[in-house]
């Protein structure tokens, strides 16, 4: 396989989909590394996009994985976000991948809080732009309807559509196009079994390695 991302550093940040070994912090991280990237992944369960500009305690744990190292599960006071400017100074990534959508979609609420979501997303995209890193924003996948979080296909589609409108200058990656509704089995409606995370991680990595993202970096 060609090392499509050879020589590039990729920083991945996100919510609970990156907060447990076997989730994207394993599968996406590995898929990017196989393409030649040096990858640093950080996940914090239950946080919103704006929380990645501050140090915010996670209510349900987190995880970190640096380059070829193992997944380190974080709990208690150690489970918190690290401000993006600090992560950028530490790793100097050429590409930042943000996996955020499900938590902010608030499936248990009667409607999508668009104003609040915009105020979460916009400061983070501005910070990434200011750092001059390329940015990829990964939206929510289908998952399964119901479960612990009350996820619905309709809300997932609404959230995905809204994120596509507001995440510029990040390139939006629509996870809904990666599978059919309910195709990837979940444990709770929102978080996948191992097969789903393998498929999603590989699909995201392929999107990151696409000419749309890599073209400007390879000129």
C-alpha positions as CSV (number, residue, x, y, z in Angstrom):
1,X,0.0,0.0,0.0
2,X,1.2,3.5,-0.8
3,X,1.9,5.6,2.3
4,X,-0.4,8.3,1.3
5,X,0.1,10.3,4.5
6,X,3.8,9.7,4.8
7,X,5.6,12.5,6.6
8,X,2.4,14.1,7.9
9,X,1.3,14.5,11.5
10,X,-2.4,14.0,12.2
11,X,-4.1,15.2,15.4
12,X,-7.4,13.5,16.1
13,X,-9.8,15.0,18.8
14,X,-13.3,14.1,19.7
15,X,-16.0,12.8,22.0
16,X,-16.9,9.4,23.3
17,X,-16.2,7.7,20.0
18,X,-12.5,8.2,20.8
19,X,-12.7,7.6,24.5
20,X,-12.4,3.8,24.8
21,X,-10.0,1.3,23.5
22,X,-11.5,-0.5,20.4
23,X,-13.3,2.6,19.4
24,X,-11.9,5.1,16.9
25,X,-8.9,5.8,19.1
26,X,-7.9,2.3,18.0
27,X,-9.3,1.8,14.5
28,X,-9.0,5.3,13.0
29,X,-5.6,5.8,14.6
30,X,-4.4,2.5,13.2
31,X,-5.9,3.2,9.7
32,X,-4.2,6.6,9.5
33,X,-0.9,5.2,10.7
34,X,-1.0,2.4,8.1
35,X,-1.1,5.2,5.5
36,X,2.1,6.6,6.9
37,X,0.9,9.3,9.3
38,X,2.2,10.0,12.7
39,X,-1.0,10.1,14.7
40,X,-2.0,11.6,18.1
41,X,-5.5,10.9,19.3
42,X,-7.4,12.4,22.2
43,X,-10.9,11.6,23.3
44,X,-13.2,12.9,26.1
45,X,-16.6,11.4,26.7
46,X,-19.6,13.8,26.9
47,X,-17.9,17.0,25.8
48,X,-18.8,19.6,23.1
49,X,-16.6,21.1,20.5
50,X,-15.9,24.3,22.4
51,X,-14.6,22.2,25.3
52,X,-11.5,21.6,23.2
53,X,-10.4,25.2,23.7
54,X,-10.3,24.8,27.5
55,X,-9.4,22.2,30.0
56,X,-12.8,20.6,30.7
57,X,-13.5,17.7,33.0
58,X,-15.2,14.8,31.2
59,X,-18.2,13.3,33.0
60,X,-17.6,9.8,31.7
61,X,-13.9,9.3,31.1
62,X,-11.5,9.7,28.2
63,X,-8.4,8.2,26.4
64,X,-5.2,9.3,24.9
65,X,-3.0,7.5,22.3
66,X,0.3,9.0,21.1
67,X,2.0,7.8,17.9
68,X,2.8,4.0,18.2
69,X,1.9,3.9,21.9
70,X,-1.0,2.1,23.5
71,X,-4.4,3.5,24.3
72,X,-4.3,5.1,27.8
73,X,-7.7,5.1,29.5
74,X,-8.3,8.2,31.6
75,X,-10.8,8.6,34.5
76,X,-11.5,11.0,37.3
77,X,-9.6,14.3,37.3
78,X,-7.2,13.0,34.6
79,X,-10.1,12.6,32.1
80,X,-10.3,16.1,30.6
81,X,-9.9,18.0,27.4
82,X,-6.6,19.7,26.5
83,X,-6.9,23.1,24.8
84,X,-6.3,22.9,21.1
85,X,-3.6,25.6,21.0
86,X,-1.7,23.5,23.6
87,X,-2.1,20.3,21.5
88,X,-1.0,22.2,18.4
89,X,2.1,23.6,20.0
90,X,3.0,20.1,21.3
91,X,2.5,18.1,18.1
92,X,2.5,20.6,15.2
93,X,0.0,18.7,13.1
94,X,-0.5,19.3,9.4
95,X,-4.0,17.8,9.6
96,X,-6.5,18.0,12.4
97,X,-9.4,15.6,12.5
98,X,-12.4,16.5,14.7
99,X,-14.9,13.7,15.4
100,X,-17.8,15.6,16.9
101,X,-21.5,15.3,16.4
102,X,-23.4,12.8,18.4
103,X,-22.9,14.4,21.8
104,X,-23.9,17.9,20.6
105,X,-27.0,16.4,18.8
106,X,-28.6,15.9,22.2
107,X,-30.9,13.2,21.0
108,X,-33.0,13.4,24.2
109,X,-33.9,17.0,23.6
110,X,-37.0,17.9,21.5
111,X,-35.1,20.0,19.0
112,X,-31.6,20.7,17.7
113,X,-30.0,23.6,19.5
114,X,-28.6,25.3,16.5
115,X,-27.4,28.5,18.1
116,X,-25.6,26.7,20.9
117,X,-24.0,24.3,18.4
118,X,-22.7,27.1,16.3
119,X,-21.2,28.8,19.4
120,X,-19.5,25.5,20.1
121,X,-18.2,24.8,16.6
122,X,-17.2,28.3,15.4
123,X,-14.5,29.1,18.0
124,X,-12.8,25.7,17.4
125,X,-12.7,26.0,13.6
126,X,-11.3,29.5,14.0
127,X,-8.6,28.3,16.3
128,X,-7.7,25.5,13.9
129,X,-7.6,28.0,11.0
130,X,-5.4,30.3,12.9
131,X,-2.9,27.5,13.4
132,X,-2.8,27.0,9.6
133,X,-3.4,23.3,9.9
134,X,-5.8,21.6,7.5
135,X,-9.0,20.5,9.1
136,X,-11.4,17.6,8.6
137,X,-14.7,17.5,10.6
138,X,-16.3,14.1,10.9
139,X,-20.1,14.2,11.4
140,X,-22.3,11.6,13.2
141,X,-22.9,8.2,11.8
142,X,-26.3,6.5,11.6
143,X,-26.0,4.2,14.6
144,X,-29.3,2.6,15.7
145,X,-32.5,4.2,16.7
146,X,-33.4,4.2,20.4
147,X,-31.1,2.9,23.1
148,X,-29.6,4.7,26.0
149,X,-29.3,8.1,24.3
150,X,-32.6,8.0,22.3
151,X,-30.8,8.4,19.0
152,X,-33.0,8.8,15.9
153,X,-32.1,8.7,12.2
154,X,-33.9,11.9,11.7
155,X,-31.9,13.8,14.3
156,X,-28.7,12.3,13.1
157,X,-29.5,13.5,9.5
158,X,-30.5,17.0,10.8
159,X,-27.3,17.3,12.8
160,X,-25.1,16.1,9.9
161,X,-26.7,18.6,7.5
162,X,-26.2,21.5,10.0
163,X,-22.6,20.7,10.6
164,X,-22.0,20.6,6.9
165,X,-23.2,24.2,6.8
166,X,-21.1,25.6,9.6
167,X,-17.7,23.8,9.9
168,X,-15.9,25.6,7.1
169,X,-13.0,26.1,6.7
170,X,-12.9,22.4,7.8
171,X,-13.7,19.9,5.1
172,X,-16.9,18.1,6.2
173,X,-16.9,14.3,6.1
174,X,-20.4,12.9,6.1
175,X,-20.4,9.7,8.0
176,X,-24.0,9.0,6.9
177,X,-22.7,8.2,3.5
178,X,-20.5,5.4,4.8
179,X,-23.1,2.9,5.8
180,X,-26.8,2.2,5.5
181,X,-29.2,3.0,8.4
182,X,-28.6,0.5,11.1
183,X,-26.0,-1.4,9.1
184,X,-23.3,-1.1,11.8
185,X,-24.5,-2.8,15.1
186,X,-24.3,-0.7,18.3
187,X,-24.2,-1.5,22.0
188,X,-26.5,1.4,23.0
189,X,-27.8,3.0,19.8
190,X,-24.8,5.3,19.6
191,X,-21.5,3.4,20.2
192,X,-20.6,0.6,17.8
193,X,-19.5,-3.0,18.2
194,X,-16.0,-3.7,17.0
195,X,-17.0,-4.3,13.4
196,X,-18.7,-0.9,13.1
197,X,-15.7,0.9,14.5
198,X,-13.4,-0.9,12.1
199,X,-15.5,0.1,9.1
200,X,-16.0,3.7,10.3
201,X,-12.3,4.2,11.1
202,X,-11.2,2.9,7.8
203,X,-13.7,5.1,5.9
204,X,-12.7,8.2,7.8
205,X,-9.0,7.5,7.1
206,X,-9.7,7.0,3.4
207,X,-11.5,10.4,3.4
208,X,-8.5,12.1,5.2
209,X,-6.2,10.6,2.6
210,X,-8.3,11.9,-0.3
211,X,-7.0,14.4,-2.9
212,X,-9.3,17.0,-1.5
213,X,-7.4,17.0,1.8
214,X,-3.9,15.9,0.7
215,X,-3.8,17.9,-2.5
216,X,-2.9,21.3,-1.0
217,X,-0.4,19.7,1.4
218,X,1.4,17.9,-1.5
219,X,1.9,20.8,-3.8
